Amino acid sequence: MEEMFRKKAEATRRLVEAAEEAHHQHKDNPDLQYEYFNAVLINEVDGEGNNVELGGEFLLEPNDHFNNLSVNLSLSVVQVPTNMYNKDPDIVNGVYWSEALNKVFVDNFERDPTLIWQYFGSAKGFFRQYPGVKWHPDENGVIGFDCRNRKWYIQAATSPKDVVILVDVSGSMKGLRLTIARQTVSSILDTLGDDDFFNIIAYNQNIHYVEPCLNSTLVRADRTNKDHFREHLDKLFAKGIGLLGQALTEAFTILSDFNQTGHGSVCNQAIMLVTDGATEMYDDVFEKYNWPERKVRIFPYLIGRESAFADNLKWMACANKGYFSQISTLADVQENVMRYLHVMSRPKVIDHEHDTVWTEAYVDSALSQAHKLNDKAGPSLMTTVAMPVFSTKNETKNQGILLGVVGTDIPLQELMKLIPKHMLGIHGYAFAITNNGYILTHPDLRPLYQEGQKRRKPNYSSVDLSEVEWEDKDDILRNAMVNRRTGTFSMEVKKTVDRGRRVLKMHNDYYYTDIKGTPFSVGVALSRGHGKFFFRGNVSVEKGLRDLEQPDVALADEWTYCNTEEQHEHRHLTQIQAIKLFMTGRRPNLKCDRELIKEVLFDAVVTAPLEAYWTGLALNKSENSDKGVEIAFLGTRTGLSRTNLFVAADQLSNRDFLTAEDKEGVFNADHFPLWYKRAAEQVPGTFVYSIPFSTALENKSVVLASTAIQLLDDRKSPIVAAVGLQMKLEFFQRKFWTACRQCTALDGKCSISCESEDINCYLIDNNGFILVTEELSQTGLFFGEVESAVMNKLLQMGSFKRITLYDYQALCREYAGSSDSARTLSDPFSVVKWILTELVIFLLEFNLYSWWNVDLSVKAQRSRGKATMVPCDTEYPAFVSERTIKETTGNMECDGCVRSFVIQQIPSSNLFMVVVDNTCDCSNTPPVTMDPVEIMYNESLKCDRLKFQKDRKKPESCHPFHPEENAMECGSASRLCSPLTVSLLLFIAASVSR
């Protein structure tokens, strides 16, 4: 990982050097005319078929390395924000000198073919992107992208900061002015990142904290907190008179007190003043709290067209190293707000410190929309490495001119490919977090509203490690990683699978360290019982390659057997092709994992006889005459899989299974297939059966079965593979009912059967989900929703256990209508004792052991309907059977009668037969559901959660001020200052510099 990040940072540094040199050699020409490739206008023609201005013919070719977009690998394109003039002299000059970056873009990509987008975001507003790609406006002809308000730009341009925003809500701010003020505050919030802290105070004759709970403190500027404050902005209304002096006093006091706690940025400090005027200059306040050091910068924003008080506000800015702006309309807001960033960047520029910054995990929605990405799941999460670009001209040195920021993106899925998944065991995984404790990558991070949708949750980029590794109540693991320590940690965990429907209890050992050169830390979790031992065998390379190239063999798509990304000539190779070239010595410069390849070749040879066996079964019509069994499959611990179809692909009941659409059912970068993991947790030789939830309510649903292949050797029992099959649900149920109708009594007369109207028969799995029942609509439901009284009794008796789980990435409806999915069944019955010999015969009928065994791949998707969803925390149950209980009977009293049942485990499976009395009505018993319940926090607790500051590691670099900074570059009022004011400004400047 360090090597990969280092290469990306080096590429970015080369861009910085080239940009600064190109600007140094350039002399601005206000009359410069220069035709450049505008990202929106390229390949556009007018009504006569001629290329439009700033368009021109631009060669584009599809490239799978860039999301299958059509790109130009020789040239970059330039995007100019919709609200800016394409031929503005500042933009034309900047575009002209930045053309020098084209050569470096191409050279970087040739040196490191794993690079994706490289770019330069100019302080003037234009955005140069490589490779060149066509941009598309939205339906309103607008592209909502300005590079200067992107996190990577802001983070690279400035140092961390503590900010207090003062909003004037006196009576003169009514109407449009208050609307503009709200938008100004919201735009300021957009410029704050995870390393910044803030609060908002509204003032008239009194001081009003926008969030009353957070008086006299600051909070981190993460997405959740900023959205929380935005909601409160709508509650502001204007009345009374504005007493700015006491508001400034409060702001200075907060900044001073909070800085002394050491919890904030401990770097830059600023007060943003949003008002329609100031009747005096409040120099007594500044003299008391801010002079002569001027540690707190003042940024006044004058709202409205009136300029009567502009001189006073500009004086405040100039006397306190800030910047004055006037905002007359909503259209002026963003451009004027952004100006403060360049003032805050001055000390860093004068110091000439090219700090390398790394963003948290994010997706740029506006950029993706402009590129018209068609990827079904939407663009992937990435991090960006960025560096500032400065003017190195001597004549502008003390002005601290920021030219812009360069950066390149790193998809996090590429990061995960570096993890040797085969060495982590079946349940092992790797994860990484930022200096703030937010997840960079983790298999339990769920950034989307729903799997397969493009919409991301509002707080997807600020999910804390403690919200997924929630068993670590004291944040021991989190805090150690945030503080960049190296060490180990262990704890009992409850890992959910099947989208939270099932739970596996395990003991994890965690190993963690920092990633040098970045603010990130990486951890690895290993589950005890897996990953400690592995099986190794030797076969000839020739035989291994021959068996590896068979048509029924595939390798894990996201595992890296050979690195085909590092060199352009290898990019077209599949993993199997690369392995063959590497092992035969024809491409010795390929970087491959020789040990993993040896194990893969061994697995290919050992499992090769399965192909002939499965083919024989397919040819033997009596074995599968009605084509009830559709697929047989195998997966090994090296990511190798074999698949055999017993029906045509277009006749499969569940076509997603074992495809990329079935993300939980295949080997990928962060987990083994679900059917493999569940089989590994069962007693050796046990079959795991289940219904994929996504198909449970379809007509063509299926049952999956699987088992683990375990090798016993001196009590070391590595699981080397899992095998399984997919069969039609209707076929499975028919076999079950056929077995149940058979009678083994000596006289051939059985006193009871599942056909009796007095009883209900169910086949459920070890998590309580129904596989077989007479009422087809109940298939796939949780047993407690159908037989709540029986389920309650099973929980009381200990046959099943309820495990409480928590989801801190949940979504809740703003208003949820109650949909009771439980069906109440009432069926009579008297005491029974059921021996399940027939069911043992039923399972053996499939000759599954001779097919090896299979686990169930459960693809759970809980359809929650269309509603307004908001982030929330939930608590929900999962249920697990007690393995030691093989057979149990029970009775429940319901409304004056007794209902009886018997439950018995089916040997060598995860299934239970449940037979329930029908003669006693227990329908009034509330259903036992798995529905999540929102954790409701009272106002006091909500306030505590807002105030609570988790451990974080401050960025090492800080540039709050510089003695050579020219503080007189502080904005312009619409009226020039009077001579007296000018003299006073010069006097103050001289005083505070002493």
Beta strands, then each sheet from edge to edge (+ up, - down):
strand 1: 61-63
strand 2: 69-72
strand 3: 77-79
strand 4: 118-122
strand 5: 127-130
strand 6: 132-133
strand 7: 161-168
strand 8: 197-203
strand 9: 207-209
strand 10: 219-220
strand 11: 268-275
strand 12: 296-303
strand 13: 325-327
strand 14: 357-358
strand 15: 382-390
strand 16: 402-411
strand 17: 429-433
strand 18: 439-441
strand 19: 487-497
strand 20: 502-514
strand 21: 521-527
strand 22: 553-555
strand 23: 562-563
strand 24: 591-592
strand 25: 629-636
strand 26: 640-645
strand 27: 688-690
strand 28: 702-710
strand 29: 719-728
strand 30: 759-765
strand 31: 770-773
strand 32: 800-813
strand 33: 869-881
strand 34: 887-894
strand 35: 897-905
strand 36: 911-917
strand 37: 933-934
sheet 1: 1+ 2- 6+
sheet 2: 3+ 5- 4+ 16- 15+ 14-
sheet 3: 9+ 8- 7- 11- 12- 13-
sheet 4: 9+ 8- 10+
sheet 5: 18+ 17- 21+ 20- 19+
sheet 6: 22+ 26- 25+ 29- 28+ 27-
sheet 7: 23+ 24-
sheet 8: 31+ 30- 36+ 35- 34+
sheet 9: 32+ 33- 37+
end
